[in-house]
Each structure stands twice: as structure tokens, then as C-alpha cells.
Amino acid sequence: MDRISVDPQIHFGKPCIAGTRITVQSVLELLNEGFSFEAIIRDYYPDLQVEDIRACLKYAIALVAAEEIHLVSA
């Protein structure tokens, strides 16, 4: 997770790719739209590496894995 940073001075503390102002959310939204890793780098963020995009996915997976789910009976 050394590729993801959280700094309250950058994007109000949203997780970003370390050393950039590119949010994890922005990268995930592009992936959700069907863009390939290569297209994201070529067309949107040429300073990124494939490992940066993978780190965004790993970060999202870690958030979901840590989430507590409380089921309530109807």
C-alpha cells in the first residue's frame, strides 16, 4: 500500500496515488467505465504506472474486506 497515500491537505484527505493528486476514486471510475490500464495511462494519467492502478484496486478490495456488515432482521 506504499503507492497510496492519504493527506488531509490533498483532496480533503481522499486516498491518492502517492506523489500525485490523482485520487483512487478517479482511477476506479475509469476502470468502471471500461478503460484498460493502458488507456488510462495513455489518455488520462501518463505519469502513472500499471502498478499504481493495481494499487488502487488493492486499496478498494482492502476497504471492502475490512467493512463490518450488520444484518438486521425484518
C-alpha positions as CSV (number, residue, x, y, z in Angstrom):
1,M,0.0,0.0,0.0
2,D,3.0,2.3,-0.3
3,R,1.6,3.6,-3.6
4,I,-1.5,5.0,-1.9
5,S,-1.4,8.0,0.4
6,V,-3.9,10.0,2.4
7,D,-3.0,13.6,3.1
8,P,-5.6,16.0,4.6
9,Q,-4.0,18.8,2.5
10,I,-4.7,17.0,-0.8
11,H,-8.3,16.4,-1.9
12,F,-9.6,16.8,1.6
13,G,-7.8,13.6,2.7
14,K,-9.2,11.3,-0.1
15,P,-6.8,8.5,-0.9
16,C,-4.5,9.4,-3.8
17,I,-1.7,7.7,-5.7
18,A,1.4,8.6,-3.7
19,G,3.2,11.7,-5.0
20,T,0.3,12.8,-7.1
21,R,-3.1,14.5,-6.8
22,I,-4.8,11.6,-8.6
23,T,-7.5,10.0,-6.4
24,V,-8.1,6.3,-6.1
25,Q,-11.7,7.1,-6.9
26,S,-10.8,8.7,-10.2
27,V,-8.9,5.7,-11.3
28,L,-11.6,3.3,-10.2
29,E,-14.3,5.3,-12.0
30,L,-12.3,5.0,-15.3
31,L,-11.9,1.3,-14.7
32,N,-15.6,1.1,-14.1
33,E,-16.2,2.8,-17.5
34,G,-14.3,0.0,-19.1
35,F,-11.0,1.7,-19.8
36,S,-8.0,-0.6,-19.8
37,F,-4.9,0.1,-17.7
38,E,-3.0,1.1,-20.8
39,A,-5.8,3.5,-21.9
40,I,-5.9,5.2,-18.5
41,I,-2.2,5.8,-18.6
42,R,-2.1,6.9,-22.3
43,D,-5.2,9.1,-22.3
44,Y,-5.6,10.4,-18.8
45,Y,-2.6,9.9,-16.5
46,P,0.6,9.4,-18.4
47,D,2.7,9.6,-15.2
48,L,1.1,6.5,-13.7
49,Q,2.4,3.0,-13.9
50,V,0.4,-0.2,-14.2
51,E,1.3,-0.9,-10.6
52,D,-0.3,2.4,-9.5
53,I,-3.6,1.2,-11.0
54,R,-3.3,-2.2,-9.4
55,A,-2.7,-0.5,-6.1
56,C,-6.0,1.4,-6.5
57,L,-7.8,-2.0,-6.9
58,K,-6.0,-3.5,-4.0
59,Y,-6.9,-0.5,-1.8
60,A,-10.6,-0.8,-2.8
61,I,-10.5,-4.6,-2.0
62,A,-8.9,-3.9,1.4
63,L,-11.7,-1.4,2.2
64,V,-14.4,-3.9,1.4
65,A,-12.6,-6.7,3.3
66,A,-12.4,-4.5,6.4
67,E,-16.0,-3.4,6.2
68,E,-18.3,-4.7,9.0
69,I,-21.7,-5.8,7.9
70,H,-24.6,-5.8,10.4
71,L,-27.7,-7.6,9.2
72,V,-31.0,-6.6,10.7
73,S,-34.0,-8.9,10.7
74,A,-37.1,-7.5,9.1
